Amino acid sequence: MIELISPADGVKISLLTDVHREFLRRDELGLNKDVEALEKLFEPIWQSRWFEESASLFIKWKTDEAYVPMKPELSFDEDFCELCPANSAMIGEMAYDAVDAVYTVRVDNLMLGKTYYWRVNDGKGNYKVRSFSTGDECVRPIRSAVRNMRDLGGRITADGKRVKQGLLFRSYAPEADDQKPYELSYEAKDVIINKLGIKTEIDLREENFGIRSSSGFEGVNYAVFPLEGYSGLYADEMKPVYKAVLEMLADESNYPIFYHCAVGADRTGTVSFLVESILNERPESIMLDYALSCFVAQPRYMYTDWMEFHKTLARKFPAENLREQFMRVVREQLEIDEEIIEKIRSIMLE
């Protein structure tokens, strides 16, 4: 007989680590603008890679039977008519602790605001079902070998809609070394292709080494749009490039998509500002998503760049809030057609 241990039935879990939450708490209070204090506080953490990753869930159980089949399963349905797809729950390898006689599997890349049902299938139908739910938080981090990867979906918009998850992702450049383009690990390819099912990669770098196909991800449509972030939004030569990116996001056949620059912060962040504004995200959610990139990358320079950029944005496109300022850029500076705006909304909003 299989005895379920954890998580407890009905528990609500966070996909953010304690470090994520502390950084975002400080950001909401405006404390991160003091970049010297920020760097001093988080410098020891930045020396490791683990701080970027989402908080993992660990499913644990015991059994008093020898050689019983054991398959941990998750579903959005209490009757398990269908198991959760790989893009909504990444189940790791089973491990056994001989001291406590406990079996464990690690689960990553859960979706925000969902109720999951779980069981350990013994092949005989002798199993119990438990549930847990995930919080409505500002970001859905994605665990993969690609740094700074997050789903743009999951948040509740200002008009009460939820942004669909599993469609649009932002990240660091996928190659492990800028001097060795697309030397990717098996894990990176497995998550990007097999788990997330990415169809299109959008590269926002001008320094893309002349790559014209996604050699790291076989079968993925690869598109290059060399962008200037921040004040590049106001440059006439950048207008057709930004328009091309948004037009690609307005084509449902391109999804799921992931887009990136070098560190997934400046150019990637500028595109994210536009997309999140088009989706009517709350201004505070837009800023917290950006702030998390500052946490992962270079907070000193990025916060400085942002503050200078925002001063210009507020002067050129005054509006009630940050979201409305960016929508003025979308409509007046980039001259994006309402049809494109509505297509992106129809694809990305539940």
C-alpha positions in Angstrom: 0.0 0.0 0.0 1.3 3.4 -1.0 1.3 6.1 1.8 1.3 9.7 0.5 3.5 12.0 2.6 3.8 15.4 1.0 2.6 17.9 -0.1 -0.2 18.0 2.3 -3.7 17.8 0.9 -5.1 21.1 -0.2 -1.9 23.1 0.5 -1.1 26.3 -1.5 2.4 26.6 -2.7 4.5 29.4 -4.1 6.6 29.1 -7.3 9.0 31.7 -6.0 11.9 31.1 -3.7 12.4 33.0 -0.5 15.2 35.0 -2.3 12.8 35.9 -5.1 10.2 37.1 -2.7 12.6 39.2 -0.6 14.0 40.9 -3.7 10.5 41.6 -5.0 9.3 42.8 -1.6 12.2 45.3 -1.5 11.4 46.4 -5.1 7.8 47.2 -4.3 9.0 49.3 -1.4 11.5 51.1 -3.6 14.5 49.8 -1.6 16.3 48.3 -4.7 16.9 51.8 -6.1 19.8 51.9 -3.7 21.9 49.6 -5.9 25.0 49.6 -3.6 22.9 48.3 -0.8 21.2 45.8 -3.1 24.5 44.5 -4.4 25.9 44.2 -0.9 22.9 42.2 0.3 22.6 39.8 -2.6 26.2 39.5 -3.8 26.8 36.1 -2.1 23.7 34.7 -3.7 24.7 36.0 -7.2 27.8 33.8 -7.0 25.6 30.8 -7.6 23.1 29.8 -10.3 20.4 28.3 -8.1 18.9 31.7 -7.2 17.4 32.1 -10.7 15.4 28.9 -10.5 11.8 28.5 -9.4 10.9 26.9 -6.2 10.5 23.1 -6.8 7.8 20.9 -5.4 8.9 17.6 -3.9 6.3 14.7 -3.9 7.1 12.1 -1.3 5.6 8.8 -0.4 6.2 5.4 1.3 5.2 1.8 0.5 5.3 -1.4 2.5 5.2 -3.5 -0.7 8.3 -4.7 -2.5 8.7 -4.3 -6.3 5.4 -2.4 -6.6 5.1 -0.2 -9.7 5.2 3.4 -8.7 4.5 6.3 -11.1 3.8 9.8 -9.8 1.1 11.5 -11.8 -0.5 15.0 -11.9 -3.7 16.1 -13.4 -6.0 19.2 -13.5 -8.8 16.7 -13.2 -9.6 14.9 -9.9 -10.6 11.8 -11.9 -7.4 11.8 -13.9 -9.1 11.6 -17.2 -6.0 13.3 -18.6 -2.6 13.9 -17.2 -1.0 17.3 -17.1 1.0 18.1 -20.2 4.7 18.5 -20.0 4.6 22.3 -20.3 2.5 22.5 -17.1 4.5 20.1 -14.8 8.0 18.7 -15.3 8.3 15.6 -13.3 11.9 14.5 -12.5 13.5 11.1 -11.8 12.4 9.2 -8.7 14.9 9.0 -5.8 14.9 6.7 -2.8 16.1 7.6 0.7 17.0 4.3 2.3 17.4 5.9 5.8 13.8 7.1 6.0 12.4 4.7 3.4 10.9 7.5 1.4 10.5 7.9 -2.3 10.8 11.4 -3.8 10.3 13.1 -7.2 11.0 16.7 -7.9 8.4 18.7 -9.9 9.2 21.9 -11.7 7.6 24.4 -14.1 4.2 24.3 -12.5 1.7 26.9 -13.7 0.4 29.9 -11.7 -3.1 29.9 -10.2 -3.9 26.3 -10.8 -5.2 23.4 -8.7 -3.3 20.2 -9.3 -4.3 16.6 -8.3 -1.6 14.1 -7.6 -1.3 10.4 -7.0 1.3 7.6 -7.1 0.0 5.0 -9.5 0.7 1.4 -8.4 -0.8 -0.1 -11.5 -3.5 -1.8 -9.4 -5.8 1.1 -8.8 -5.0 1.1 -5.1 -4.1 4.8 -4.8 -5.2 7.9 -3.0 -5.5 11.3 -4.6 -4.4 14.6 -3.0 -4.4 18.1 -4.3 -2.4 21.3 -4.1 -2.8 24.8 -5.6 -0.3 27.3 -6.9 -0.4 31.0 -6.0 -1.2 34.0 -8.3 2.2 35.6 -8.3 4.0 38.1 -10.5 6.1 35.7 -12.5 6.3 32.0 -13.5 10.0 31.1 -13.5 11.0 28.2 -15.8 13.6 25.7 -14.7 15.9 24.9 -17.6 19.5 25.1 -18.6 18.7 28.5 -20.2 19.2 31.3 -17.8 16.6 33.9 -16.8 13.7 32.0 -18.4 10.2 32.9 -17.5 6.6 32.5 -18.9 4.9 35.8 -19.7 1.6 34.1 -18.8 -0.2 33.5 -15.6 -0.9 37.0 -14.3 -4.3 38.5 -13.9 -4.7 41.7 -16.0 -6.2 45.0 -14.9 -9.5 44.0 -16.4 -9.6 40.6 -14.7 -8.5 38.3 -17.4 -5.6 35.8 -17.1 -2.7 35.7 -19.5 -2.4 32.3 -21.0 0.5 30.2 -19.9 2.8 28.0 -22.0 2.7 30.3 -25.0 5.3 33.1 -24.7 8.6 32.9 -22.9 11.5 35.3 -22.3 15.0 34.2 -21.5 18.8 34.8 -21.6 20.6 33.8 -24.8 20.3 30.0 -24.9 24.0 29.3 -25.7 26.1 28.5 -22.7 29.0 30.6 -24.0 28.7 33.7 -26.2 31.9 32.6 -28.0 30.4 29.2 -28.8 27.0 29.8 -30.2 24.4 27.1 -29.6 26.6 24.7 -27.6 23.5 23.6 -25.7 23.1 21.0 -23.1 20.8 18.0 -23.4 18.7 19.5 -20.6 18.2 22.8 -22.5 17.1 21.1 -25.6 14.8 18.7 -23.8 13.0 21.5 -21.9 12.7 23.8 -24.9 11.6 21.3 -27.4 10.0 18.4 -25.5 8.6 20.1 -22.4 7.7 23.6 -23.6 7.1 22.6 -27.3 8.7 25.8 -28.6 8.0 26.5 -32.3 9.7 29.9 -32.8 12.8 31.5 -31.4 13.1 35.3 -31.7 16.7 36.6 -31.3 16.8 40.3 -30.5 20.6 40.6 -30.7 22.6 42.4 -33.4 25.6 40.3 -32.4 24.0 37.0 -33.4 27.2 35.6 -35.0 25.6 35.4 -38.4 23.3 32.5 -37.3 20.3 32.1 -39.6 18.8 29.0 -38.3 18.2 27.6 -34.8 21.0 25.1 -34.9 20.6 24.4 -31.2 16.9 23.6 -31.5 16.2 21.4 -34.6 13.0 22.2 -36.3 12.4 25.6 -34.6 11.6 28.6 -36.7 14.4 31.1 -36.0 13.9 34.8 -36.6 16.4 37.6 -36.0 15.3 41.2 -35.2 18.3 43.2 -34.1 16.9 45.7 -31.6 18.0 48.7 -29.6 16.3 48.6 -26.2 15.0 51.4 -24.1 15.4 54.7 -26.0 15.6 52.7 -29.2 11.8 52.7 -29.1 12.0 56.3 -30.3 14.5 55.8 -33.1 12.9 55.9 -36.6 15.2 53.1 -37.8 13.9 50.8 -35.0 10.2 51.3 -35.8 10.0 48.6 -38.6 12.0 46.2 -36.4 9.6 46.5 -33.4 6.7 46.3 -35.7 8.0 43.1 -37.2 8.4 41.5 -33.8 4.8 42.4 -32.8 3.5 41.2 -36.1 5.2 37.8 -35.5 3.5 37.7 -32.1 0.2 38.3 -33.8 0.5 35.1 -35.8 -0.9 32.2 -33.8 0.9 29.6 -35.9 4.2 30.8 -34.4 3.4 29.8 -30.9 4.8 28.7 -28.5 7.5 31.3 -28.8 10.5 32.3 -26.8 12.4 35.5 -27.3 15.8 36.7 -26.0 18.7 39.0 -26.3 22.0 38.5 -24.5 20.9 38.5 -20.8 17.1 38.7 -21.3 16.8 42.0 -19.7 17.3 45.2 -21.8 16.1 44.4 -25.3 14.0 41.5 -24.1 12.7 43.8 -21.3 11.7 46.5 -23.7 9.7 44.1 -25.9 8.1 42.7 -22.7 7.0 46.2 -21.7 5.1 46.5 -25.0 3.5 43.0 -24.9 2.5 43.3 -21.3 1.0 46.7 -21.9 -0.9 45.4 -24.9 -2.3 42.7 -22.7 -3.5 45.3 -20.2 -1.2 44.1 -17.4 -1.2 46.0 -14.2 1.6 48.6 -14.1 3.0 47.1 -10.9 3.1 43.6 -12.6 5.0 45.1 -15.6 7.6 46.6 -13.3 8.0 43.5 -11.1 8.6 41.3 -14.2 11.3 43.8 -15.3 12.8 43.9 -11.7 13.3 40.2 -11.7 15.5 40.5 -14.7 17.5 43.2 -12.9 17.9 40.7 -10.1 19.3 38.0 -12.4 21.6 40.2 -14.5 23.2 43.6 -13.7 21.1 45.6 -11.3 23.4 48.6 -11.1 23.4 49.4 -14.8 19.9 48.2 -15.6 18.2 50.3 -12.9 20.2 53.3 -14.1 19.1 52.7 -17.7 15.5 52.2 -16.6 15.4 55.4 -14.6 16.8 57.5 -17.5 14.5 55.7 -20.0 11.4 56.3 -17.8 12.1 60.0 -17.5 12.1 60.3 -21.3 9.1 58.1 -21.6 7.1 60.2 -19.2 8.1 63.4 -20.9 7.4 62.2 -24.5 4.3 60.2 -23.8 2.6 61.5 -20.6 -0.3 59.3 -19.4 -2.1 58.2 -16.3 0.3 55.2 -15.7 3.1 53.2 -17.1 0.9 50.9 -19.1 -0.8 53.8 -20.8 2.5 55.4 -21.6 3.6 52.3 -23.4 0.3 52.0 -25.2 0.9 55.6 -26.6 4.3 54.3 -27.8 2.6 51.3 -29.5 0.0 53.4 -31.2 1.7 56.7 -31.9 5.4 56.0 -32.2 5.4 52.5 -33.6 2.1 53.0 -35.4 0.9 49.4 -34.7 -2.5 48.7 -36.2 -5.4 47.9 -33.9 -5.8 44.6 -35.7 -2.3 43.5 -34.6 -3.1 44.6 -31.0 -6.3 42.7 -30.9 -4.7 39.6 -32.5 -2.1 39.5 -29.7 -4.8 39.9 -27.1 -7.0 37.2 -28.6 -4.0 34.7 -28.7 -2.7 35.5 -25.2 -5.7 36.2 -23.0 -8.0 33.5 -21.6 
